[in-house]
Amino acid sequence: MMRKLFPVLLAINAVLFVAALIFINRVPPESSMGLVQKIFYFHVPSWIAMYLGIAICGVGSIWYLATGRPQADRAAVAGGELAVLFGLVGLVTGPLWARKAWGVWWQWDARLTTALLLWLTFVAYLTVRKYGGPGSEKLAAAVGLFGTAVAPFVYFSVNIWRTVHPLTTVMPELPNSAPEMVPPMLASIFSFLVLFVVLLMARLELGRRQADVDELYLAYEDRTA
Amino acid sequence: MIKRLATFVWTIVLVTPLFALQPPPGQTEFRPMTEVPPSEQLPAAPLVITAYAFFLVAVLFYVWTIWRRLNKVEADIRALERTAKRTAP
């Protein structure tokens, strides 16, 4: 079912992205940054999607540690993978913007450094989950929980510490400061969220099918033992 | 008189290239400018296009990995089902 639905959902999502790009193309560039500010229409939604992935990984990890249910672990892994994917997009698009806006690719300031460490935490989560061997689910869940607990500090780091990164107030202030930038930003965020849901469904389906294979192997081994 | 004039002309002819070949004086100070001229500015379009293209490539790569893993799992399921049928009592 999912195999047939997946390409259709991806095609619908592609149409949404094309619509978002049309919006982005029509909106005027920002006055101080110029054209490079248009990277923000993909940079901000990618971090929103990453935080969503982290939230799913965190809830799944708590759920798994509390109940030991395999579907909780599968949800956590799916969330963790998507957090790494969208975090990578954020970590690459950010320096591309910074090269023009700040004159450097990277600054070791509070926001950028903690964001990189957060992303590496979820890379570690997936590494433990993949190569940790039997029983690594609990250790991975603890790593996922740690990453989830750290995430709010990364988000608020621009308000807590002195940093060159734009503050968290930029987005909530957008309707007042630049109302013409709201439709492209919302269209882009909506496209990213739909993509996130489609990829999450596909990854959960993959987890279910992998669990089916494991059960079939165990049943076969029991029968032949 | 003519001799003096010739000496003067020859002096000009010989000395002028010496001054002309001198390098310009070194910069003694830096003076900030208020605005970078457009020819000196880093173009933004390649950065924007790279950012959008990277997103597209990353998502397509992830979709491809899911597709590949799903195909592998389904091949495993089919192989196990065939083995189970063959070895069924």
Boltz contact constraints between the chains, C-beta under 6 A:
constraints:
  - contact:
      token1: [A, 34]
      token2: [B, 44]
      max_distance: 6.0
  - contact:
      token1: [A, 35]
      token2: [B, 44]
      max_distance: 6.0
  - contact:
      token1: [A, 36]
      token2: [B, 44]
      max_distance: 6.0
  - contact:
      token1: [A, 36]
      token2: [B, 47]
      max_distance: 6.0
  - contact:
      token1: [A, 38]
      token2: [B, 48]
      max_distance: 6.0
  - contact:
      token1: [A, 39]
      token2: [B, 48]
      max_distance: 6.0
  - contact:
      token1: [A, 39]
      token2: [B, 51]
      max_distance: 6.0
  - contact:
      token1: [A, 42]
      token2: [B, 55]
      max_distance: 6.0
  - contact:
      token1: [A, 85]
      token2: [B, 62]
      max_distance: 6.0
  - contact:
      token1: [A, 89]
      token2: [B, 55]
      max_distance: 6.0
  - contact:
      token1: [A, 89]
      token2: [B, 58]
      max_distance: 6.0
  - contact:
      token1: [A, 92]
      token2: [B, 54]
      max_distance: 6.0
  - contact:
      token1: [A, 93]
      token2: [B, 51]
      max_distance: 6.0
  - contact:
      token1: [A, 96]
      token2: [B, 47]
      max_distance: 6.0
  - contact:
      token1: [A, 96]
      token2: [B, 50]
      max_distance: 6.0
  - contact:
      token1: [A, 96]
      token2: [B, 51]
      max_distance: 6.0
  - contact:
      token1: [A, 100]
      token2: [B, 42]
      max_distance: 6.0
  - contact:
      token1: [A, 100]
      token2: [B, 44]
      max_distance: 6.0
  - contact:
      token1: [A, 100]
      token2: [B, 47]
      max_distance: 6.0
  - contact:
      token1: [A, 202]
      token2: [B, 66]
      max_distance: 6.0
  - contact:
      token1: [A, 206]
      token2: [B, 66]
      max_distance: 6.0
  - contact:
      token1: [A, 206]
      token2: [B, 69]
      max_distance: 6.0
  - contact:
      token1: [A, 206]
      token2: [B, 70]
      max_distance: 6.0
  - contact:
      token1: [A, 209]
      token2: [B, 73]
      max_distance: 6.0
  - contact:
      token1: [A, 210]
      token2: [B, 73]
      max_distance: 6.0
  - contact:
      token1: [A, 213]
      token2: [B, 73]
      max_distance: 6.0
  - contact:
      token1: [A, 213]
      token2: [B, 76]
      max_distance: 6.0
  - contact:
      token1: [A, 213]
      token2: [B, 77]
      max_distance: 6.0
  - contact:
      token1: [A, 216]
      token2: [B, 80]
      max_distance: 6.0
